[in-house]
Amino acid sequence: MGRKRFKGRALDGVLVLHKDAAMTSNDALQQAKRLFFAAKAGHTGALDPLATGVLPLCFGEATKFSQYLLDADKRYKSTFCLGVSTETGDADGEVRERHSVSSLSEATVAQALDNFRGDIKQVPSMYSALKHNGQPLYKLARQGITVEREARDVTVYELKLLEFRSAQVLGEDYAELDVEVFCSKGTYIRSIAEDLGELLGCGAHVSMLHRMAAGPFVEANAVSLQQLAAERGEGLAEQLDHHLLPTDAPVAQLARIELPEESAYYFKLGNAVMDAQVYRIGDEGDMVRVFDSAERFLGVAELTDDGRVAPKRLLAN
């Protein structure tokens, strides 16, 4: 007989998970899914196994809005190891080269960081999750395959040098710096580290990476798998539901519009509906969250130039 298929509950909402190190984002997702006994769930942008921190998970109907979190800005704290480059650009990879950093000063490092603020171009790492012909780059890299990658435009809004530890202070043949990075979607912290190491002529890699925030979700609101498991114990999954944020949490930054009963009925059928609120809420092309008169979330819509609310993503129920 085949394995019994995992079904689970029809559960909707968002969990702000704190991912631990040494586990993949998918491992974290599957464990959370089982703890909640949820039928459907997805994460909103993978964290490397090395990385810790904020990993929003969408359950059920909330998965329809996960793209908004994939597109959201992120904030990280990271430690760069200068003087050592690795195959993967992080501490999980084999050491590729070592260079002396005995004369490297904080002032030199601080000046070099200026090159990575604002609008910059990055060539994604071969160990990223980007896909080439349907295959994640990291899978190709592990097979010894390297493919050409185009530089991508990203924005680093903030890049703070928190602390520099010289080789002399550490008593080692490498130096370290702690940074805090606030950046746009698609920014690779390991690429900043590698490019900084290349600019300084000494090589570098990421030895620690922690995501502090993903869009509106911050680590102060995150819960770990260990906390969830301890809270549930031998009890029912339902006792964890209070950790879930509403289904519209990924789009909470959008303006809200409430439709009367008749308009809501046709909107749920996929029809654009007229509403006088459109002219007060936003401009043509703006996206809004749509609710009915009972304050039930119906989905997201686009405002049109003729005063209509045109559905873009609707909840099933």
C-alpha positions in Angstrom: 0.0 0.0 0.0 1.1 3.6 -0.7 1.7 6.1 2.0 -1.4 7.8 3.4 -1.8 11.2 2.0 -1.5 14.1 4.5 -4.7 16.1 4.3 -4.9 18.5 7.3 -7.2 21.4 8.2 -8.5 24.1 5.8 -6.6 26.8 7.7 -6.1 30.4 6.6 -3.7 33.0 7.9 0.0 34.0 8.3 2.5 32.7 10.8 5.6 34.8 11.5 8.1 32.0 12.2 11.6 32.4 13.6 13.7 29.9 11.6 16.7 28.3 13.3 20.1 27.7 11.7 21.0 24.4 10.1 17.6 23.8 8.5 16.1 24.7 5.2 13.1 27.0 4.8 11.1 24.0 3.4 12.0 21.9 6.4 10.7 24.7 8.7 7.6 25.0 6.6 6.8 21.3 6.7 7.3 21.1 10.5 5.0 24.2 11.0 2.5 22.7 8.7 2.3 19.5 10.7 2.2 21.3 14.0 -0.8 23.3 12.8 -2.2 20.2 10.9 -2.7 22.5 7.9 -3.7 21.3 4.5 -1.9 24.0 2.5 1.0 26.3 3.3 3.9 28.0 1.7 6.9 30.2 2.7 7.5 33.7 1.3 11.1 33.6 0.2 13.7 31.1 1.3 16.4 31.7 3.9 19.7 29.9 3.5 20.2 26.9 5.9 22.9 29.1 7.6 20.4 31.9 8.2 18.1 32.5 11.1 15.2 34.9 11.7 11.9 36.0 10.3 10.3 33.6 7.8 6.6 34.4 7.2 4.5 31.3 6.3 1.2 31.6 4.5 -1.6 29.1 5.2 -4.5 28.3 3.0 -6.0 31.3 1.2 -3.2 33.6 2.5 -0.8 31.8 0.0 -2.6 33.8 -2.8 -1.0 37.0 -1.4 2.5 35.6 -0.7 3.9 37.4 -3.7 3.5 40.7 -1.8 5.9 39.4 0.8 8.3 38.1 -1.8 8.4 41.6 -3.2 8.8 43.3 0.2 11.9 45.0 1.5 14.0 43.0 4.0 16.3 43.9 7.0 19.2 41.7 8.0 22.1 41.6 10.5 25.1 39.8 9.2 28.8 39.1 10.0 31.3 39.1 7.2 34.6 37.2 7.5 37.3 39.1 5.6 40.4 37.3 4.3 38.7 34.0 3.6 36.6 33.3 0.5 34.5 30.1 0.2 32.9 28.2 -2.7 29.4 29.2 -1.6 30.0 32.7 -0.3 29.0 31.6 3.2 30.4 29.5 6.1 28.8 26.3 4.8 31.2 26.2 1.7 34.7 24.9 1.3 37.5 27.5 1.7 38.7 28.7 -1.7 41.3 31.3 -0.9 43.0 33.0 2.1 44.6 36.4 2.0 46.3 38.5 4.7 44.2 41.2 6.3 46.8 42.2 8.9 47.0 45.8 7.6 43.2 46.2 7.0 41.7 49.0 9.0 38.1 49.9 10.0 38.4 53.2 8.0 39.3 51.3 4.8 36.4 48.9 5.3 34.0 51.8 6.1 35.0 53.6 2.9 34.6 50.5 0.8 31.1 50.0 2.1 30.1 53.2 0.4 30.1 51.3 -2.9 27.2 49.1 -1.8 24.7 51.7 -0.7 21.8 53.0 -2.9 21.0 51.5 -6.3 23.6 48.9 -7.2 23.9 45.9 -9.5 24.5 42.4 -8.3 25.4 39.2 -10.1 23.4 36.4 -8.2 25.5 33.7 -6.6 25.6 30.3 -8.2 24.5 29.1 -4.8 21.2 31.1 -4.9 17.7 29.7 -5.4 17.3 31.5 -8.7 16.3 29.1 -11.5 18.0 28.4 -14.9 15.9 26.3 -17.3 13.8 25.2 -14.3 16.7 24.2 -12.1 17.8 26.1 -9.0 21.3 27.5 -9.5 22.5 25.9 -6.3 21.7 22.4 -7.7 23.7 23.2 -10.8 26.6 24.5 -8.7 26.7 21.3 -6.7 27.2 19.4 -9.9 30.1 21.6 -10.8 28.1 23.5 -13.5 28.4 27.3 -13.8 26.0 29.3 -16.0 26.2 33.0 -16.9 24.0 35.2 -14.8 23.0 38.8 -15.6 23.6 41.5 -13.1 20.3 42.6 -11.4 19.3 46.0 -10.1 18.7 46.1 -6.4 18.6 48.9 -3.8 20.4 49.0 -0.5 18.5 51.7 1.5 20.8 51.3 4.6 24.1 49.6 5.2 25.4 50.2 8.7 28.8 49.1 9.9 28.0 48.0 13.5 31.5 46.7 14.5 34.9 45.9 13.0 37.2 43.4 14.6 40.7 43.4 13.1 42.9 40.3 12.8 45.1 41.7 15.6 42.1 42.0 17.9 40.8 38.5 17.1 44.2 37.0 17.2 43.4 35.2 13.9 44.4 35.4 10.3 41.0 37.0 9.3 39.0 40.0 10.3 35.3 40.4 10.9 32.6 43.1 10.5 29.0 43.2 11.7 26.6 45.0 9.4 22.9 45.8 9.3 21.3 45.9 5.9 17.9 47.3 4.8 17.4 46.3 1.2 15.0 45.7 -1.6 13.7 42.3 -2.8 16.3 40.2 -4.6 19.3 41.5 -2.7 21.8 38.9 -1.8 23.8 39.6 1.4 26.4 37.0 0.5 27.0 38.9 -2.8 27.6 42.1 -0.9 30.2 40.2 1.3 31.9 38.6 -1.7 31.9 41.8 -3.7 33.3 43.7 -0.7 36.0 41.1 -0.3 36.9 41.4 -4.0 37.0 45.2 -3.7 39.4 45.0 -0.7 41.5 42.4 -2.4 41.2 39.9 0.4 38.1 37.8 -0.2 35.2 37.5 2.2 32.2 35.4 3.0 29.1 35.5 5.3 29.6 33.7 8.6 26.3 34.7 10.2 23.0 35.9 8.7 19.9 36.9 10.6 16.7 38.3 9.0 15.3 40.9 11.3 12.3 41.9 9.2 10.4 40.9 6.0 8.0 43.5 4.9 5.8 44.4 7.9 6.8 41.4 9.9 9.5 41.7 12.5 11.3 39.3 14.8 9.6 40.6 17.9 6.4 39.0 16.6 8.1 35.7 15.5 7.6 32.3 17.2 10.0 29.4 16.9 9.1 25.7 16.1 10.3 24.8 19.6 7.9 27.2 21.2 5.0 25.9 19.0 5.8 22.3 19.8 6.0 22.9 23.5 2.8 24.9 23.5 0.9 22.2 21.6 2.4 19.2 23.5 0.0 16.3 23.1 -3.0 18.6 22.5 -4.9 19.7 19.4 -3.5 21.8 16.7 -6.3 24.3 17.2 -4.7 25.7 20.3 -1.9 27.2 18.2 -4.3 29.1 15.9 -4.0 32.3 18.0 -0.5 32.7 16.5 -1.9 33.2 13.1 -2.3 36.7 11.6 -5.3 37.5 9.4 -5.4 36.4 5.7 -4.9 39.9 4.6 -1.8 40.5 6.6 0.5 40.3 3.6 -1.4 43.2 2.0 -2.1 45.2 5.1 -0.3 48.1 3.7 -2.9 48.5 1.0 -5.9 50.9 1.5 -9.1 49.3 2.6 -12.5 49.5 0.8 -15.8 48.1 2.1 -18.4 47.1 -0.4 -22.2 47.0 0.2 -23.9 43.6 0.1 -25.0 43.7 -3.6 -21.7 45.0 -4.9 -19.8 42.4 -2.8 -21.9 39.7 -4.3 -20.9 40.6 -7.9 -17.3 41.3 -6.8 -17.0 37.7 -5.4 -18.1 36.4 -8.8 -15.2 38.2 -10.4 -16.9 41.3 -11.7 -15.6 44.8 -11.5 -18.1 46.9 -9.5 -18.8 50.6 -9.3 -18.2 52.4 -6.0 -18.1 56.1 -5.2 -15.4 55.4 -2.5 -12.8 54.8 -5.3 -12.4 58.6 -5.9 -11.6 59.1 -2.2 -9.4 56.2 -1.6 -6.8 56.3 -4.4 -5.9 56.8 -8.0 -6.3 54.7 -11.2 -4.1 51.6 -10.9 -3.9 51.5 -7.1 -4.4 48.2 -5.4 -6.8 47.9 -2.5 -8.0 45.4 0.0 -11.7 44.6 -0.4 -14.1 43.7 2.4 -17.9 43.2 2.6 -20.3 44.9 5.0 -19.7 42.1 7.5 -16.0 43.0 7.4 -15.0 39.7 5.7 -11.9 40.0 3.5 -12.8 39.2 -0.1 -9.5 39.8 -1.9 -7.5 42.5 -3.6 -8.5 44.7 -6.4 -7.3 47.4 -8.8 -9.0 50.8 -9.0 -10.0 51.8 -12.5 -10.3 55.2 -14.1 -14.1 54.9 -14.4 -14.6 54.4 -10.6 -14.7 50.6 -10.6 -13.1 48.1 -8.2 -11.7 45.3 -10.5 -10.8 42.0 -8.7 -7.3 40.7 -9.0 -7.0 38.0 -6.4 -10.1 36.6 -4.7 -10.6 34.3 -1.8 -12.2 31.0 -2.6 -14.9 31.4 0.1 
